[in-house]
Amino acid sequence: SQIDNENAKIILAHTGGLAQWDEVEEYIVGKNVWIDISSTLGMISEEQFVRIVKNHGADRVLFASDSPWGGQRETAHYLAKLDFTEEELERIYWQNGLELLGLAELVEFARVED
C-alpha cells in the first residue's frame, strides 16, 4: 500500500487523526509516515501522547502548533514538560523537519564553515 512506500513523504496532521488517537495507535503508529503534533497537546492525555510518540518513533514526529489556534511558545513549553529526552525533543522541535525537507546537510555544512 502507499503508506508503506519507503520513498513516500506523507505527513499526517494532529498526531495522525484529531481526537482519533486510539485508531492512530492501532493503524498508524509504526507506519512509514510523519505525524505533526498540531492541535493535540491539551486535547489528548499526556500518557497516550507520549506512548504514541515513543512507539511511533520521535524521529517521525514534527513540531507544529496549528497557529494561530495554538501558540508556538505554549506548545513548545507544554511538550518540554512531558517525558521525553533532550534528544527526542530536539528531533521533534527542528531536526526532523530539516531532514524531511532535505536541509540537514546545509545545517551541518554551516557548522563546519563557522
C-alpha positions in Angstrom: 0.0 0.0 0.0 1.0 3.6 -0.5 1.5 4.2 3.3 4.3 1.5 3.3 6.2 3.0 0.4 9.7 3.8 1.6 10.1 6.8 -0.6 6.7 8.5 0.2 6.8 11.5 2.4 3.4 11.5 4.0 2.6 13.9 6.9 -0.5 13.3 9.0 -1.7 16.3 10.9 -2.9 16.4 14.5 -0.8 13.4 15.7 -2.3 11.3 12.9 -6.0 12.0 13.5 -7.7 14.7 15.5 -9.4 13.0 18.5 -9.0 9.6 17.0 -5.9 8.7 18.8 -6.9 5.1 19.7 -7.2 4.5 16.0 -3.9 6.2 15.4 -2.3 3.7 17.9 -3.9 0.8 16.1 -3.4 1.7 12.4 -0.8 4.5 12.1 1.9 4.1 14.8 5.0 2.4 13.3 4.0 3.1 9.7 6.3 5.0 7.3 4.6 8.3 7.9 5.4 11.5 9.7 2.9 12.9 12.2 2.8 16.5 13.4 1.6 17.5 16.9 -0.7 20.4 15.9 -4.0 20.7 17.8 -3.1 17.7 20.0 -1.5 18.8 23.3 -4.1 19.6 25.9 -6.7 17.5 24.0 -5.0 14.1 24.3 -4.0 12.6 27.6 -0.3 13.1 28.2 0.2 9.4 28.8 -1.3 8.5 25.4 0.6 11.2 23.6 3.9 10.1 25.0 3.1 6.5 24.2 2.2 7.3 20.6 5.4 9.3 20.1 7.6 6.7 21.7 6.0 3.8 19.8 6.0 5.6 16.5 9.5 7.0 17.0 10.4 10.6 17.8 12.3 10.6 14.6 9.0 10.6 12.7 7.3 13.4 14.7 7.2 17.1 13.7 6.6 20.1 15.9 3.5 22.1 14.9 1.2 24.3 16.9 -1.7 24.9 14.5 -1.0 28.6 14.8 -3.0 30.9 15.2 -5.3 28.5 17.0 -2.5 27.2 19.2 0.5 29.3 20.2 4.0 28.1 19.2 5.6 29.1 22.6 2.8 27.4 24.6 3.0 24.2 22.5 6.9 24.1 22.9 6.7 24.6 26.7 4.0 22.0 27.1 6.0 19.5 25.0 9.1 20.2 27.1 7.3 19.2 30.3 6.5 15.7 29.0 8.6 12.5 29.5 11.0 12.9 26.5 14.7 13.0 26.4 16.6 16.1 25.2 17.5 14.2 22.0 13.8 13.3 21.4 12.8 16.9 21.9 15.4 18.3 19.5 14.3 15.8 16.9 10.7 16.9 17.3 11.4 20.6 17.6 13.6 21.0 14.5 15.8 18.2 13.4 13.1 16.0 11.8 11.8 18.9 9.8 15.2 19.7 8.4 15.7 16.1 7.4 12.2 15.8 5.9 12.9 18.9 3.7 16.4 17.7 2.8 18.1 20.6 4.7 20.0 18.7 7.3 23.2 18.7 5.2 23.0 22.5 4.9 23.0 22.9 8.7 25.9 20.6 9.1 27.8 22.4 6.3 27.1 25.8 8.0 28.5 24.4 11.3 31.7 23.3 9.6 32.1 26.7 7.9 31.9 28.5 11.3 
